[in-house]
Amino acid sequence: MTNRDVDSFNARADRYDADFQGRRYHRPIQQAMVRIAARLAPAPRALLDVGCGTGSTLALFAAQYPAVALCGVDPAAEMLRVAQTRLGDNPRVRLLNAGAERLPFDDHAFDLVVSSNSFHHWADQGAGIREIGRVLAPGGHLVMTDPFAIGWNRWRARLRPHGRMRTKSEVETMLGAAGLSGVAWERIHVLGPLASYFVVADAPRAASTISLAAPARPA
């Protein structure tokens, strides 16, 4: 994220989940993402949430996957503070102050990577996707929700000066450059057709010499 984005999220951290966006926008999107991830990866060994914010999505995944190692990264320290309070001393959960562009993990450390409504805030989206490709184990899955520039959102994207709301083709190009393929798209309707979010799902990293029989753990 840019410094301006980080400052904004730090300032809103304590009220982020309680405001209108948090209750009527983000929560349904997160719930849909958990359902899609569970369908693709019913029994992952390690999960990473990129842009985990206040930990609300990680809390849903902790309930969905009661025995999975969970990790969240976010560049906004105040959001992580709220996440730490929410998740408590759960020994399965680690929270780290980091952005998508430089993930502090070994190669192939996770077999499920998720990101909810964070992608359009990344300062260097291509670098973030490449980092996800690096830490994602062969045969693993990426599930990412965002208001991509599809349908009505194409017009919305033109109003955003930072130009980080990406089209399908742009996202698929980034995924391909990171070695991710088999992309599927799913539409999520939230508060009517003018507030539609899209999911990029099932983008497995191609199998190689690394085996999920002995997956790398987060550092």
Stockholm file with secondary structure:
# STOCKHOLM 1.0

chainA/1-219         MTNRDVDSFNARADRYDADFQGRRYHRPIQQAMVRIAARLAPAPRALLDVGCGTGSTLALFAAQYPAVALCGVDPAAEMLRVAQTRLGDNPRVRLLNAGAERLPFDDHAFDLVVSSNSFHHWADQGAGIREIGRVLAPGGHLVMTDPFAIGWNRWRARLRPHGRMRTKSEVETMLGAAGLSGVAWERIHVLGPLASYFVVADAPRAASTISLAAPARPA
#=GR chainA/1-219 SS CCHHHHHHHHHHGGGTTTSHIIIIIIHHHHHHHHHHHHHHCSSCSEEEEETCTTSHHHHHHHHHCTTCEEEEEESCHHHHHHHHHHHTTCTTEEEEECCTTSCCSCTTCEEEEEEESCGGGCSSHHHHHHHHHHHEEEEEEEEEEECCSCTTHHHHHHTCTTCCCCCHHHHHHHHHHTTBCCCEEEEEECSSGGGEEEEEECCCBCCCSCCTTSCCCCC
#=GC SS_cons         CCHHHHHHHHHHGGGTTTSHIIIIIIHHHHHHHHHHHHHHCSSCSEEEEETCTTSHHHHHHHHHCTTCEEEEEESCHHHHHHHHHHHTTCTTEEEEECCTTSCCSCTTCEEEEEEESCGGGCSSHHHHHHHHHHHEEEEEEEEEEECCSCTTHHHHHHTCTTCCCCCHHHHHHHHHHTTBCCCEEEEEECSSGGGEEEEEECCCBCCCSCCTTSCCCCC
//
